Amino acid sequence: MARLPAARADLHIHTTASDGEHAPAEVVGLAYEAGLTAIAVADHDTVDGIAEAQAAAADGGLRVAHAVNCGLRVVPAVEISTDHRGAEVHILGYFVDPQDEELLEFLAVQRASRTERAQAMVAKLCALGYHVEFERVRELAAGAIGRPHIAAALIEQGLVPSIDAAMRNLLGRGCAAYVPRRKFSPVEAVSVVRRAQGAAVFAHPGISGRDWLLPDLMSAGLAGIEAYHPQHTASQQQRYAALARAKGLIATGGSDFHGPHWEDNVGVGGVSVTATVVEELLQRLAAESR
């Protein structure tokens, strides 16, 4: 008898609650089509997409063609943007309580900072001759405002060809229209996730290049490292998975899916881990709560 393929989980997906191109319910449908058994809705600085995704999963992925309700699990998650000495470091929080008051207040401050930054970047763009309206940026952002929404406004007016071109030439760190925003530290983010009953994970460390933060993050309660990510090379994936094992941490992974118009898009499930990772996270939380 042929062995059944291992159940897979994509633990890093974005929706229109932040800067994703698909609504939470649509993401659930894509997960069904990809044959996944678990996903994590991990929007930037918001938990607003979780309830819709969980409701859609309970409804069989909105009855997507060919989908059978196999009990798709939607892990409540969030991706928190932080800063460390001028470098952006992201922390993923899994199984956070979406109703936790401290977490919600923390994320509200993060989103307010996003809005202030977007206004400042639009002002810079206008001064450079790229005339976009902040109100249009706000309209394009169904949820938390991010640089991709500014890029979308530029694309809409034919001022840049793509989101990635906008980031490379105008909106990225060091570019003419870039504006830093007030952020908390990675250690603070880990602590907030822990107090919201969640498991904190160092997101795509190969991008931030801040491996030396691990001891401090672990002291704050870090549970894992995102080893498997579209922007990690095969050798980086192996190295971070080995590092996680050596440190007694959980190696997680996911597609970091935003939508088809992103340059590094691999699709929902394009990068995944075995579904047992979800259980490992739950077991870690259960052990820490004893």
Secondary structure, DSSP 4 states (H G I P E B T S, - for coil): -PPPPPPEEEEEE--TTTT-SS-HHHHHHHHHHTT-SEEEE--BT--TTHHHHHHHHHTHHHH-TT------EEEEEEEEEEEETTEEEEEEEES--TT-HHHHHHHHHHHHHHHHHHHHHHHHHHHTT----HHHHHHH-SSS--HHHHHHHHHHTTS-S-HHHHIIIIISTTSTT--------HHHHHHHHHHTT-EEEE--HHHHT-GGGHHHHHHHTEEEEEEE-TTS-HHHHHHHHHHHHHHT-EEEE---B--TTSTT---TTSS-EETHHHHHHHHHHHHHH-
